[in-house]
Amino acid sequence: MERVEITTDYITLGQMLKFVNVAGSGGDIKAILQTHNILVDGETDNRRGRKLYPGMVVEIEDIGTFKIDHA
């Protein structure tokens, strides 16, 4: 599980994908959200604007698992 450290209250799912270098652009984000099963705290969610708070876990099929933490 990879830790994603943020200094703000939250990060959006789209921002997180760019932050961890899974996506390089908005088009990449859209493609990943459409083609991969994404679980946020065990529930399917593919909304680019989904707010992720410290303590939440994001699992992306075939890519990895990420835990959101405060820096």
C-alpha positions as CSV (number, residue, x, y, z in Angstrom):
1,M,0.0,0.0,0.0
2,E,1.4,3.4,-1.0
3,R,0.9,6.4,1.2
4,V,-0.3,9.6,-0.4
5,E,0.6,12.5,1.9
6,I,-1.5,15.7,1.6
7,T,-1.2,19.1,3.2
8,T,-4.8,20.1,2.6
9,D,-8.0,18.9,4.1
10,Y,-8.7,16.6,1.1
11,I,-7.7,15.7,-2.4
12,T,-10.0,14.7,-5.2
13,L,-9.7,11.3,-6.9
14,G,-8.6,13.0,-10.2
15,Q,-5.9,15.0,-8.4
16,M,-4.7,11.9,-6.6
17,L,-4.3,10.0,-9.9
18,K,-2.1,12.8,-11.1
19,F,-0.2,13.2,-7.8
20,V,0.9,9.5,-7.8
21,N,1.8,9.6,-11.5
22,V,-1.0,7.2,-12.6
23,A,-2.4,9.8,-14.9
24,G,-0.6,12.6,-16.7
25,S,-3.6,14.6,-18.0
26,G,-7.3,15.0,-17.7
27,G,-7.8,12.6,-20.6
28,D,-5.8,10.0,-18.9
29,I,-7.9,10.4,-15.7
30,K,-11.1,10.0,-17.7
31,A,-9.8,6.8,-19.4
32,I,-8.7,5.3,-16.1
33,L,-12.0,6.1,-14.4
34,Q,-13.8,4.4,-17.3
35,T,-11.7,1.3,-17.7
36,H,-10.6,0.4,-14.1
37,N,-12.6,-0.8,-11.1
38,I,-11.9,1.8,-8.4
39,L,-12.8,1.2,-4.8
40,V,-12.8,4.0,-2.2
41,D,-13.0,2.5,1.3
42,G,-14.4,-0.7,-0.2
43,E,-17.1,0.9,-2.3
44,T,-17.0,1.4,-6.1
45,D,-16.6,5.0,-7.1
46,N,-15.4,6.5,-10.3
47,R,-16.2,10.1,-9.8
48,R,-13.2,12.4,-10.7
49,G,-14.3,14.9,-8.1
50,R,-14.7,12.4,-5.2
51,K,-13.1,14.0,-2.1
52,L,-10.6,11.8,-0.4
53,Y,-9.8,12.6,3.2
54,P,-6.9,11.3,5.4
55,G,-7.5,7.7,6.5
56,M,-9.3,6.8,3.3
57,V,-8.0,3.9,1.1
58,V,-8.3,3.8,-2.7
59,E,-7.8,0.6,-4.6
60,I,-7.4,0.8,-8.3
61,E,-7.6,-2.5,-10.2
62,D,-4.3,-3.5,-11.8
63,I,-2.6,-0.4,-10.5
64,G,-2.4,-0.5,-6.7
65,T,-3.7,0.6,-3.3
66,F,-3.2,4.0,-1.9
67,K,-3.9,5.4,1.6
68,I,-4.5,9.1,2.1
69,D,-2.5,10.6,5.0
70,H,-1.7,14.1,6.4
71,A,1.8,15.2,5.7
